[in-house]
Amino acid sequence: MTAVDDRPTVPAEAPRRRPNPVIALLRNSWRQLTSMRTALVLLFLLAVAAIPGSVLPQRGVNPEDVRDFFTVHPDLAPLLDRAGAFEAFSSVWFSAIYLLLFTSLIGCITPRLRDHVRALRARPPAVPSRLTRLPQHTVIPAPDGGAAAVAETLRRRRWRVVVRGDEVSAEKGYLKETGNLIFHTSMVVLLIGVALGSWYGWHGNRLLVAGEDQVFCNTRQQYAEAKLGPRVDALPRFCMQLDEFDARFLETGQPAFYNAKVTVDEDGGVRRPAEFSVNSPLRLHGANVYLLGHGYAPVIRYTDRFGRSQTSAVPFLSTGDIGLTSEGLAAFPDANVDPETGERNPELQVAFSGLYLPTAPQQPPFVRSAHPSEQNPLLDLVAYRGNLGLDGGIPGSVYQLDQRQVRNGRLTEIGTKQLRMGDSWTLDDGTTVEFLGSRPFVTLSVRHDPGTTLLLVSSVGLVLGLMGSLFVRRRRVFVRVLPAGPADPDGGSPTGGSSLVEVAGLPRTEHPGFAAEFAHLVAAIGAGGRPGDAGTGPGTQARAREGVE
């Protein structure tokens, strides 16, 4: 006979599928990118990458300084330019670090937020079987009401409490992880705010002289310096005229009060008055106007050899001293044009380079103003005649004379003169120049940044989240009501037949102050059962000290 094997057939184990190496590589790369260590490294790299933007001049802020850097460092500047050092915050490497940090933070926050929500919805764990193994432990007389009274005492102190029969579990300190998540979420919001400001924001600087003939309209051509984000299509339409500027100074020359009064036209013909100061910008539709500084524009009238006069209010820029000593250039390239033929002789162009002192000293030398207010104004002029070089196609400053024209002999100095307000000066060819007075001017910064609200919210969130993360500690407390022991007729039982509660505490993180908090909590639980005694009997104090220690 043939033996029959009636044992059950064991199915063959299916062969294991080897994971796709590409998917495994992507999964491991994502885990590394979203780890906290990588986020900290990227944050450090972002700070390092911002150093060139702080040390080196940037084209978007001051292109003149970039040009000067090329002149001073002709070999180093091209190398830095190819690396994007003069446009650091819009370079490829800075954007790459920025985007990686943004992705890392989102990937790090999302799973932690999910786990934190689960922890908030979960109940505190059950009481361990051996409470004596926990760092803090003590036994005290049970309060009246047993576990319910203990739970109520803990709830009044904002503990999350769960009662399971004669056992009470309590947990506190969830704000630590909440603060941590708020901090990191605020960093993401901060990055979004910076990105919005970079893409959709714009700013420009403008010097505006007081007077009806000086009107500024919000177009890029009228800014001395302007930078528009790559997503900015058009600027908001408004025009502004400086009517009056009030500047007050202390006796020491320190500024005490700046206030500008302007007329604004935002709605195409509807003009309205407005005023603003240093700490109170003018808020318009789509832009804010900030007052950065002020100065004086001497009013100079020049009468050429044909008797035609030209009047110009020329802004003189401060040299940096507290007395607002200023220097500038009054150029008249269209002077001395023959009225009959209309021919313009470039060799007869006139310019006056000068120094303006709002309050000249009583005795020479007149090189520095004694006070920023106009108490004794003095205009020290140097006259030049010749070709100013304005038709050469080479960019130059409107506030300084092109010294190259002086060095090559195309401009000739023809004299110097110090003029008080109302004085005139007759030059060697019979032409005259007069100092009529001065007008105030202001330096304005017009800005629009759509990310400012997000930056404010993120800054508040960073502070609050950091405080919660640093100062809140996660901890747990477990309480078990012990059954009453037999009463000792001789009075030897310390409990006298009453029940006890066993209290234990466990800090989830290092918490040096948890021992003192646990001692106060034990005293409160004891006080809940015996008002007036608060669990302060000799035996209770000894056991509490043993548990705290």
GISULRA-V941195 format. One record per residue. RES is the residue in three letters. BURIAL is b if it has 9 or more other C-alpha atoms within 8 Angstrom, else e. D_CENTER is the distance of its C-alpha to the mean C-alpha in Angstrom with 2 decimals. Layout:
<<RES;BURIAL;D_CENTER> <RES;BURIAL;D_CENTER>>
This chain:
<<MET;e;93.88> <THR;e;90.34> <ALA;e;87.75> <VAL;e;85.07> <ASP;e;81.55> <ASP;e;80.32> <ARG;e;77.03> <PRO;e;73.94> <THR;e;72.35> <VAL;e;68.87> <PRO;e;66.65> <ALA;e;65.36> <GLU;e;61.71> <ALA;e;59.63> <PRO;e;58.14> <ARG;e;54.45> <ARG;e;52.24> <ARG;e;50.24> <PRO;e;46.58> <ASN;e;45.32> <PRO;e;43.73> <VAL;e;41.13> <ILE;e;40.05> <ALA;b;40.12> <LEU;e;37.97> <LEU;e;35.39> <ARG;e;35.43> <ASN;e;34.98> <SER;e;32.18> <TRP;e;30.33> <ARG;e;30.90> <GLN;e;29.57> <LEU;b;26.44> <THR;b;25.65> <SER;b;26.38> <MET;e;23.94> <ARG;e;24.92> <THR;b;23.98> <ALA;b;20.53> <LEU;e;19.92> <VAL;e;21.42> <LEU;b;19.30> <LEU;b;16.07> <PHE;e;17.56> <LEU;b;18.61> <LEU;b;15.23> <ALA;e;14.02> <VAL;e;17.32> <ALA;b;17.08> <ALA;b;13.91> <ILE;e;16.07> <PRO;b;18.18> <GLY;b;15.37> <SER;e;14.45> <VAL;e;18.15> <LEU;e;19.96> <PRO;b;19.80> <GLN;b;18.56> <ARG;b;20.80> <GLY;e;18.27> <VAL;e;16.97> <ASN;b;20.23> <PRO;b;23.34> <GLU;e;25.58> <ASP;b;24.15> <VAL;b;24.69> <ARG;e;28.24> <ASP;e;28.82> <PHE;b;27.71> <PHE;b;30.34> <THR;e;32.87> <VAL;e;32.32> <HIS;e;32.06> <PRO;b;34.31> <ASP;e;34.90> <LEU;e;31.46> <ALA;b;29.43> <PRO;b;31.17> <LEU;e;30.58> <LEU;b;26.84> <ASP;b;26.83> <ARG;e;28.69> <ALA;e;26.16> <GLY;b;23.30> <ALA;b;21.75> <PHE;b;21.25> <GLU;b;19.37> <ALA;b;17.61> <PHE;e;14.84> <SER;e;17.64> <SER;b;20.31> <VAL;e;22.42> <TRP;e;21.70> <PHE;b;17.91> <SER;b;18.38> <ALA;e;21.04> <ILE;b;19.00> <TYR;b;16.21> <LEU;e;18.99> <LEU;b;20.87> <LEU;b;18.07> <PHE;b;17.57> <THR;b;21.37> <SER;b;21.77> <LEU;b;19.49> <ILE;b;21.33> <GLY;b;24.64> <CYS;b;23.97> <ILE;b;22.89> <THR;e;25.69> <PRO;e;28.71> <ARG;b;27.23> <LEU;b;26.54> <ARG;e;30.12> <ASP;e;31.55> <HIS;b;29.70> <VAL;e;31.08> <ARG;e;34.49> <ALA;e;34.23> <LEU;e;33.38> <ARG;e;36.41> <ALA;e;38.68> <ARG;e;40.95> <PRO;b;40.89> <PRO;e;43.35> <ALA;e;46.97> <VAL;b;48.24> <PRO;e;49.26> <SER;e;52.96> <ARG;e;52.70> <LEU;b;50.29> <THR;e;51.58> <ARG;e;49.62> <LEU;b;46.24> <PRO;b;44.51> <GLN;b;45.13> <HIS;b;48.50> <THR;b;50.91> <VAL;b;53.79> <ILE;b;54.34> <PRO;b;56.73> <ALA;b;55.70> <PRO;b;54.59> <ASP;e;56.63> <GLY;e;55.60> <GLY;b;54.91> <ALA;b;52.07> <ALA;e;51.16> <ALA;b;50.66> <VAL;b;48.49> <ALA;b;46.35> <GLU;e;45.93> <THR;b;44.92> <LEU;b;42.20> <ARG;b;40.93> <ARG;e;40.58> <ARG;e;38.20> <ARG;e;36.05> <TRP;b;37.53> <ARG;b;38.22> <VAL;b;42.00> <VAL;b;44.76> <VAL;b;48.42> <ARG;e;50.94> <GLY;e;54.35> <ASP;b;54.50> <GLU;b;51.23> <VAL;b;47.73> <SER;b;44.53> <ALA;b;41.17> <GLU;b;37.63> <LYS;b;34.34> <GLY;b;30.78> <TYR;b;29.55> <LEU;b;26.18> <LYS;b;25.46> <GLU;b;25.44> <THR;b;23.87> <GLY;b;20.90> <ASN;b;20.80> <LEU;b;20.81> <ILE;b;18.16> <PHE;b;15.85> <HIS;b;16.64> <THR;b;16.65> <SER;b;13.13> <MET;b;12.19> <VAL;b;14.26> <VAL;b;12.71> <LEU;b;9.18> <LEU;b;11.14> <ILE;b;12.95> <GLY;b;10.15> <VAL;b;9.06> <ALA;b;12.85> <LEU;b;13.59> <GLY;b;11.39> <SER;b;13.10> <TRP;b;16.48> <TYR;b;16.85> <GLY;b;14.55> <TRP;b;15.97> <HIS;b;15.82> <GLY;b;18.62> <ASN;b;19.79> <ARG;b;23.15> <LEU;b;25.51> <LEU;b;27.70> <VAL;b;30.96> <ALA;b;32.60> <GLY;b;35.71> <GLU;e;37.16> <ASP;e;37.59> <GLN;b;33.87> <VAL;b;32.24> <PHE;b;28.98> <CYS;b;28.67> <ASN;b;25.65> <THR;e;26.94> <ARG;e;25.53> <GLN;e;28.60> <GLN;b;27.86> <TYR;b;24.51> <ALA;e;24.64> <GLU;b;21.60> <ALA;b;20.22> <LYS;b;18.41> <LEU;b;18.98> <GLY;b;17.85> <PRO;e;20.85> <ARG;e;21.39> <VAL;b;21.48> <ASP;e;25.18> <ALA;e;25.51> <LEU;e;23.78> <PRO;e;24.47> <ARG;e;27.52> <PHE;b;27.56> <CYS;b;29.09> <MET;b;28.51> <GLN;b;30.78> <LEU;b;30.08> <ASP;b;32.93> <GLU;b;32.24> <PHE;b;29.84> <ASP;e;30.24> <ALA;b;29.11> <ARG;b;30.29> <PHE;b;30.34> <LEU;e;31.58> <GLU;e;34.71> <THR;e;32.77> <GLY;b;30.98> <GLN;e;27.55> <PRO;b;26.06> <ALA;e;26.52> <PHE;e;25.96> <TYR;b;24.89> <ASN;b;25.80> <ALA;b;26.46> <LYS;b;28.98> <VAL;b;29.07> <THR;b;31.09> <VAL;b;29.27> <ASP;b;31.06> <GLU;b;29.16> <ASP;e;32.15> <GLY;e;34.49> <GLY;e;36.68> <VAL;e;35.41> <ARG;b;34.19> <ARG;e;32.54> <PRO;e;31.46> <ALA;b;27.96> <GLU;b;26.20> <PHE;b;22.75> <SER;b;21.42> <VAL;b;18.51> <ASN;e;16.68> <SER;e;18.23> <PRO;b;17.59> <LEU;b;20.30> <ARG;e;19.56> <LEU;e;21.80> <HIS;e;22.59> <GLY;e;20.07> <ALA;b;18.28> <ASN;b;16.80> <VAL;b;18.31> <TYR;b;16.71> <LEU;b;19.08> <LEU;b;18.28> <GLY;e;21.74> <HIS;e;25.44> <GLY;b;28.73> <TYR;b;32.37> <ALA;b;34.32> <PRO;b;37.98> <VAL;b;40.45> <ILE;b;43.06> <ARG;b;46.22> <TYR;b;48.24> <THR;b;51.86> <ASP;b;53.30> <ARG;b;56.92> <PHE;b;57.72> <GLY;e;56.64> <ARG;e;53.57> <SER;e;50.51> <GLN;b;46.81> <THR;e;44.22> <SER;e;40.57> <ALA;b;37.62> <VAL;b;35.86> <PRO;b;32.35> <PHE;b;32.49> <LEU;b;29.27> <SER;b;28.67> <THR;e;29.59> <GLY;e;27.04> <ASP;e;29.37> <ILE;b;29.08> <GLY;b;32.10> <LEU;b;30.55> <THR;b;33.21> <SER;b;32.69> <GLU;b;34.26> <GLY;b;34.83> <LEU;b;37.39> <ALA;b;39.71> <ALA;e;41.34> <PHE;b;44.31> <PRO;b;45.12> <ASP;e;47.38> <ALA;b;49.59> <ASN;b;53.31> <VAL;b;53.85> <ASP;b;57.58> <PRO;e;57.96> <GLU;e;61.16> <THR;e;60.16> <GLY;e;56.37> <GLU;e;56.03> <ARG;e;52.98> <ASN;e;53.61> <PRO;b;50.49> <GLU;e;52.22> <LEU;b;52.24> <GLN;b;48.53> <VAL;b;47.23> <ALA;b;43.95> <PHE;b;43.06> <SER;b;40.53> <GLY;b;39.83> <LEU;b;38.16> <TYR;b;37.40> <LEU;b;37.64> <PRO;b;36.79> <THR;b;38.85> <ALA;b;41.30> <PRO;b;43.05> <GLN;e;46.68> <GLN;e;47.98> <PRO;e;47.16> <PRO;e;45.34> <PHE;b;43.08> <VAL;e;40.08> <ARG;b;37.39> <SER;b;36.65> <ALA;b;37.28> <HIS;b;34.94> <PRO;b;32.25> <SER;b;34.30> <GLU;e;37.30> <GLN;e;40.25> <ASN;b;42.32> <PRO;b;40.93> <LEU;b;42.33> <LEU;b;41.93> <ASP;b;43.11> <LEU;b;43.93> <VAL;b;45.20> <ALA;b;47.09> <TYR;b;47.31> <ARG;b;49.63> <GLY;b;49.80> <ASN;b;47.81> <LEU;b;44.09> <GLY;e;43.36> <LEU;e;41.50> <ASP;e;43.64> <GLY;e;43.04> <GLY;e;40.13> <ILE;e;37.95> <PRO;e;34.48> <GLY;e;34.04> <SER;e;32.29> <VAL;e;33.56> <TYR;b;32.81> <GLN;e;34.91> <LEU;e;38.45> <ASP;b;39.13> <GLN;e;40.87> <ARG;e;42.41> <GLN;b;44.67> <VAL;b;45.78> <ARG;e;46.52> <ASN;e;48.57> <GLY;e;50.55> <ARG;b;49.57> <LEU;b;48.12> <THR;b;50.21> <GLU;e;49.35> <ILE;b;51.88> <GLY;e;51.06> <THR;e;48.75> <LYS;e;48.77> <GLN;e;47.03> <LEU;b;46.91> <ARG;b;46.51> <MET;b;45.55> <GLY;b;48.54> <ASP;b;50.06> <SER;b;51.22> <TRP;b;52.07> <THR;e;54.88> <LEU;b;54.47> <ASP;e;57.35> <ASP;e;57.92> <GLY;e;58.18> <THR;b;54.72> <THR;b;52.71> <VAL;b;49.14> <GLU;b;48.16> <PHE;b;45.22> <LEU;b;44.96> <GLY;b;41.91> <SER;b;38.15> <ARG;b;35.44> <PRO;b;31.87> <PHE;b;29.03> <VAL;b;25.31> <THR;b;22.43> <LEU;b;20.35> <SER;b;17.15> <VAL;b;17.61> <ARG;b;14.77> <HIS;b;14.63> <ASP;b;11.84> <PRO;b;13.44> <GLY;b;10.60> <THR;b;8.73> <THR;e;11.20> <LEU;b;10.75> <LEU;b;7.03> <LEU;e;8.35> <VAL;b;11.37> <SER;b;10.09> <SER;b;8.21> <VAL;e;11.61> <GLY;b;13.49> <LEU;b;12.17> <VAL;b;13.30> <LEU;b;16.48> <GLY;b;17.33> <LEU;b;17.04> <MET;b;19.22> <GLY;b;21.71> <SER;b;21.90> <LEU;e;22.54> <PHE;e;24.76> <VAL;b;26.81> <ARG;b;29.87> <ARG;b;32.09> <ARG;b;35.75> <ARG;b;39.11> <VAL;b;42.24> <PHE;b;45.70> <VAL;b;48.71> <ARG;b;52.30> <VAL;b;55.13> <LEU;b;58.19> <PRO;e;61.71> <ALA;e;63.81> <GLY;b;66.29> <PRO;e;69.97> <ALA;b;70.70> <ASP;b;72.60> <PRO;e;75.67> <ASP;e;75.66> <GLY;e;72.07> <GLY;e;70.80> <SER;e;68.09> <PRO;e;64.69> <THR;b;63.71> <GLY;b;66.92> <GLY;b;66.84> <SER;b;63.35> <SER;b;60.60> <LEU;b;57.61> <VAL;b;54.02> <GLU;b;52.49> <VAL;b;48.74> <ALA;b;46.51> <GLY;b;42.78> <LEU;b;40.57> <PRO;b;36.89> <ARG;e;35.25> <THR;e;32.89> <GLU;e;33.36> <HIS;e;33.47> <PRO;e;35.06> <GLY;e;35.39> <PHE;e;37.19> <ALA;b;40.64> <ALA;e;40.19> <GLU;e;38.75> <PHE;b;41.72> <ALA;b;44.17> <HIS;e;42.88> <LEU;e;43.04> <VAL;b;46.61> <ALA;b;47.60> <ALA;b;46.23> <ILE;b;48.18> <GLY;b;51.29> <ALA;b;50.89> <GLY;b;50.78> <GLY;b;54.36> <ARG;b;55.85> <PRO;e;54.51> <GLY;e;55.27> <ASP;b;55.57> <ALA;b;52.11> <GLY;b;53.53> <THR;b;54.04> <GLY;e;57.57> <PRO;e;58.55> <GLY;e;58.66> <THR;b;55.35> <GLN;b;53.60> <ALA;e;55.12> <ARG;b;54.05> <ALA;b;50.50> <ARG;e;50.25> <GLU;b;51.56> <GLY;b;49.00> <VAL;b;46.08> <GLU;e;47.24>>
